[in-house]
Amino acid sequence: MPLRTPTTVIWPNTEAGSVIRKSICAVIALFLCVRLSAQQAEIEKLQKSLPLVTDSIIYTNLLNRISTLYYLKNADSCYYYAHKAYLLAEKYNLRRGLADALNNIGIFYSIKTNTYLATRYYNESLELYKRLQDTANQAQLVMNIGLELCFNNKVDEGLKYFREAYNLSTKTSYDSIRSLVISNMISFDSSLSYDSVKALLAEGRAVAAKYNDIRMLVGFEENYASVLMRMGKYEEAIKVLEKAAPEALRLGLEYELIIFYNKLGSVWINKDSAQAIYYYQLALQTAEKERYSDVYVVSAERLYQLYKAKKDPQNAGIYAEILVNAASEYQRFVQESGVDYLNYILTGKQLILEKEKNKDRQFYNILMSVFVGVIFILLFIIYRAYQSSKKYSASLKELNNMIYKKNKQLEQNSEFKDKLISLLAHDFRQPLISLSSLVSLLKQHETLTQEEMDKVLESIEHSSQSSVDIFENILQWIKKQLSGFVYKPEELYMHTLVNEAAEVFEIALKEKALTLINKIDDDACIYADREMIQFVNRNLIHNAIKFSPHGGEIHITCISTEKETIIAVKDFGKGMSKEKLNNLFNFFTVKSFGNNAEKGAGVALVICKDFIDKMNGRLWAESEQGNGSVFCFALPLTPRHKKITEQAA
């Protein structure tokens, strides 16, 4: 009793293609060659190992391998494992696993005769193999796409793909796919001469033997039988097929076995119809058992045609019903897939050339393309010109910035040099003046008592040592600044610093009968660089002495706020005008002061301002003519005092 399963029918005009259709198309994606007699054992072994695998890459490869092994045994199982591999590979972004899964899914839809979906998955897989630079699998996918073209009566186009696949197979060291490409070329290229076929068969068998590909060696027997049938050598073809069929059965090649049965039916059809029916029914039963719908319907249609020719309506009706059900099932399958592939024009690799329907519209499209191309080229030229101009402007701007920075650096270096000269001149003038005064006293040694002489010598010694210490400290500081300014603040007691700075001016204070009153608490701290702050202290005390009246006082005070410590040096001299006060800390203005005393004091104040700025502080002056002047500077609190202030708040 005939059995039923859905597929489409390809009848005598493409007999070679229909008989070997999916056997040839369903080439394995991974090219893992094993002895096919052990296929079922390998499938069972792999299935048992799946629960033990934890690595997603290995698990995906196992699923694809099982799918590959199943395509010759059970198409639905092939799809089941390929779909699982696809989901896993997509989840973990495994490109090779995804390419293999898409290939196997394409094989399933090819077996189910859905050309659109088969070609869609083949193309997606091919693109991934290109990115992976896998030439062997590229050849296999190009061949499969060529097969789909042949199955849709686009044989000439399909043969072009076979040749491309053949060329690709020669560029890879693992060239096992070449045997399958050769088999397809023999099957579909009816223009090949007998000598060409023999040469191709020899090449294909050599490649298959090299990789111990038993399935392909058996498949070449079918190729050879087809060639013999084309030449009318039916007896020889029968011998080849009757020898190959039991071998396929022994090896578990169910699909190949169905092909051999159908081929034997075709050979016997004109010699003994009963024998032909016998083989067709064997093919039909095997195809239904293994769920190969395409060759199942091929066998059913052959039987229908035979019984119709024998005028046996009862049996013919049985097979006609199978074909009607198959057509209905096929329509349902197409609707579920969402596409009628016969009305779909494949693009990408230009698998089917679109026929020209409107030459005027094509000319218009070409004209528009040329126009767009010209516009694009013009835009590109304009863009390049703009980029070059922008690059030139950027280079010019960078050069100008470099020149500006160099000039700025030169100005700073010149200014720094002037400041150093002023600093040295300022700090060494007073000690030298004091020494000069003491030496003048020594000239009057005849009028001095021994006690007065001892005091003068002691003063000279003290003044000389003080000058040496100041000189040493300033030279060390200058040396550091020449190699690049580095601010290293430390906690300093301001009361002690003021006393040290005032010692230098002891003689000057006595000469003008001035009283310096240090009102700063003993524990008052500042956070600063010692040499820089001492330069400021000496300069402010020196200025106060210089501009204080004879017999006057100089007051030095210190107060602390929440954020800073403020030190003030007040004298009771004549004071300054508002104009002079506003320009007091301008380096270029003080250079134009009228007398040398004012000029020296002004330059030193500019250096003081620079030092205080570098210590994150501020320096200012307050003065009224006739009421003296107050010079103040403020510095941030020491870390210790800042913490105490924050805790108190």
WOFENMO-V751244 format. One line per field, one symbol per residue. phi: phi as a letter, one per 30 degrees, with the letter a starting at -180 (. if undefined). psi: psi as a letter, one per 20 degrees, with the letter a starting at -180 (. if undefined). burial: + if it has 16 or more other C-alpha atoms within 10 Angstrom, else -. Layout:
phi: ???
psi: ???
burial: ???
This chain:
phi: .dcbadaccbcedbeedddceddddddddchcdbdddcedddeddddddeddccddddddddddddedddddcadddededddddddddddchcdddddddddddddeddddicdddededdddddddddddhcdddddddddddedddddcicdeddddddddddddddcbdccdddddddeddddccddddddddddddddddddddechddddddddddeddddddddicddddddddddddddddddicdddddddddddddddeccadddddedddddddddddcicdddddedddeddddddddhcdddddddddedddddddddddddddibcddcccdcichdbddddcbddddddddddddddddeddddddddddddddddddddddddddddddddddddddddddddddddddddcddeddddddddddddcddccddddddddddddddddddddddedddddddedddcjdbdbdbdbddedddddddedcedddddchccccccdddcdcbcadeddddddedddddddddcddeidbbcbbbbccdcacccbccccddibddddddcdccdddddcedcddddddddddddeddddddcicbbabbabdjcibbcbbbbdddedddddddddd
psi: pqrqqqarpoahhlggghhjfigghmqqhiloorpiijghhgghghhhigiipiphgggghgghgggghihigohhhggghggghggghhgjlngghgggghghhhgghghjkngghghghggggghghghilnhghggghggghhghghikklgghhhghghghgghhijqhnkhhhhhggghgghhniiprhhggggggggghggghhjlngghhghhhggghgghhhijmhghggggghhhghghghikmgghggggghghhhgihigohghggghhhgggghghgjlnhghghggghghghghghilnhghhhghghghghggghggggghhijpohhjpopbejlhpppqphohghgggggghggghgggggghggggggggggggggggggggghggghgggggggggghghgggggggghigghhggggghhhhhhkhhiqrhghghhghhggggggggggggggghgggggghhjppoonqrpqohgggggghhhhkgghghhjlqooonjpqhjpqrnrpghghhggggghgghgggjqqpjaqppprpqpahhrppppoprlbhaqrhghhhjhkoghghhjqgrhgggghgghhgggggggghjkaqprqpqppijaqppqqpqqqqhghggggghh.
burial: --++++++++----+++++++++++++++++----++-+--++------------++-+++++++++++++++++++++++++-++-++----+++++++++++++++++++++++++++++++++-++-----+++++++++++++++++--++-+++-++++++-+++----++++++++++++++--------+--++--++-++--+++++++++++++++++++----+--++-++--++-++--+++++++++++++++++++---+--+++++++++++++++++++++++++++++-+++------++-+++-++-+++-++--++------+----+----++------------------------------------------------------------------++-+++-++--++--++--+--++----------+--+--++--++-++--+---+--++------------++++++-+--++-++++++----+-+-+-+---+++++++++++++++++++++++-++--+++++++-+---+++++++++++++----+--++-+--+--+-----++++++++++++++-++-+++++-+----+++++++++++--+--------
